[in-house]
Amino acid sequence: MMKNIGIIIETDNGKIKETNFGMITLAGANKPQLFAFVMDADARALKEDLESFGITKIVDISLPPDQQNNPMVRAQAIINAIKEFNICAVFGLSTAMGKDLLPRIAALIEAPLIMDCFHVDLEQNLVKTSQYSGKTIATIKLTGDVLILGVRPNAIEPIKAPESAQILELKQDGIHLVSKGFRVIRTGGADKSKPIDLVEVDVIIAGGRGMKNGENFTLLSECAEKLKAAVGASRVAVDSGWAPYSMQVGQTGEKVSPRVYIACGLSGSIQHFAGMKTARMVIAINTDENAAIMSNCDYYVKADALEIIPKLTKLL
Ligand SMILES: Cc1cc2nc3c(=O)[nH]c(=O)nc-3n(C[C@H](O)[C@H](O)[C@H](O)COP(=O)(O)OP(=O)(O)OC[C@H]3O[C@@H](n4cnc5c(N)ncnc54)[C@H](O)[C@@H]3O)c2cc1C
């Protein structure tokens, strides 16, 4: 029998975040019926994008406006959708939103949860995720009626698989949206000064000790603006106070999988690699041809990053 898979769609200002499409491709590889769960946008407006990647059912989960940001209510709404549509696996992104929502769902229905997956075989219920800062890959066999899976953003190349989709309303009448012990008091608008989320972007330009000081990090942000990229940093740069911890990539920082990672003045330590080795293309700019990053990248420029980056920005 064809399996029903639910996919929690993340949106930004009513538009689908690109990272969803790789997740849909991963779910679709299991030849199921794909349900998209839309909570934060007009489901109809997303129809074209969703059906082009193989979604056949779009579930409009409209929450009461005063409950929209209540994590317990959101988890409960997804659980209602799981029951209504006989869902056997729920896919969500391992983003800030997913890290908040997916464990709540799993806990409430006592379902197994694996975060940061990059391979899922629902025939055998086998899931792959990385462990010990990417040193090993764990293949985990899951048992349970419903599996909850957090997918590593950008880890899967999206492949179009056009279908035509039907929009379904998740009937709210009689549905019990409980929020035990959790009340949202206030929500604020997005912080415009907040750096772009490293985990979700396509391009990252990162700096290390070779950037020499914090002011030179503005060279990276100017270039990032042209590339629509986010700025990352090595631990040395963060510990030196040149960049905030939220920008740190590595074993003790963010784990990222962008399409392109531009490493500027960083040597490519094992601990830094632990955070970016799943990048699809690595470009290094370093003065030392023997730096580890130079033999672990797709392209390199042997040059002074402080000279090259402004030139690159100008060209762009
Ligand atoms: C438990 C543990 C956890 C850690 N976690 C992390 C982590 O999450 N992330 C992380 O990054 N590190 C982490 N580290 C630190 C890690 O071991 C390295 O010390 C660190 O990554 C090195 O940072 P770097 O590449 O910026 O500096 P360096 O290793 O000093 O490299 C600087 C590079 O810049 C080049 N350079 C110098 N000047 C220029 C120039 N003008 N133009 C171009 N290139 C230039 C040099 O040739 C050199 O290759 C961790 C360490 C430990 C022990």
The ligand as a Gaussian input file, in Angstrom:
#p B3LYP/6-31G(d) Opt

LIG

0 1
 C       37.197000      20.910000      20.970000
 C       37.473000      21.889000      19.900000
 C       36.410000      22.408000      19.168000
 C       36.653000      23.312000      18.138000
 N       35.599000      23.787000      17.409000
 C       35.849000      24.580000      16.349000
 C       34.790000      25.035000      15.514000
 O       33.588000      24.772000      15.745000
 N       35.089000      25.804000      14.458000
 C       36.390000      26.171000      14.150000
 O       36.583000      26.875000      13.154000
 N       37.382000      25.765000      14.942000
 C       37.149000      24.998000      16.033000
 N       38.195000      24.635000      16.824000
 C       39.505000      25.278000      16.616000
 C       40.343000      24.615000      15.523000
 O       41.113000      23.588000      16.076000
 C       41.286000      25.638000      14.880000
 O       42.104000      26.216000      15.866000
 C       40.582000      26.764000      14.131000
 O       39.602000      26.237000      13.284000
 C       41.602000      27.546000      13.313000
 O       40.997000      28.703000      12.820000
 P       41.574000      29.430000      11.544000
 O       41.560000      28.494000      10.387000
 O       40.859000      30.719000      11.406000
 O       43.052000      29.809000      11.980000
 P       44.448000      29.199000      11.534000
 O       44.465000      27.720000      11.669000
 O       45.479000      29.975000      12.246000
 O       44.528000      29.503000       9.987000
 C       44.668000      30.770000       9.437000
 C       44.917000      30.608000       7.951000
 O       44.876000      31.874000       7.327000
 C       45.890000      31.910000       6.317000
 N       46.191000      33.321000       6.105000
 C       46.887000      34.188000       6.894000
 N       46.882000      35.426000       6.372000
 C       46.172000      35.348000       5.224000
 C       45.779000      36.309000       4.247000
 N       46.125000      37.586000       4.345000
 N       45.040000      35.899000       3.188000
 C       44.671000      34.590000       3.060000
 N       45.022000      33.652000       3.964000
 C       45.740000      34.023000       5.041000
 C       47.025000      31.104000       6.878000
 O       47.843000      30.608000       5.834000
 C       46.278000      29.994000       7.608000
 O       46.072000      28.882000       6.759000
 C       37.965000      23.731000      17.868000
 C       39.023000      23.214000      18.614000
 C       38.792000      22.315000      19.608000
 C       39.945000      21.752000      20.391000

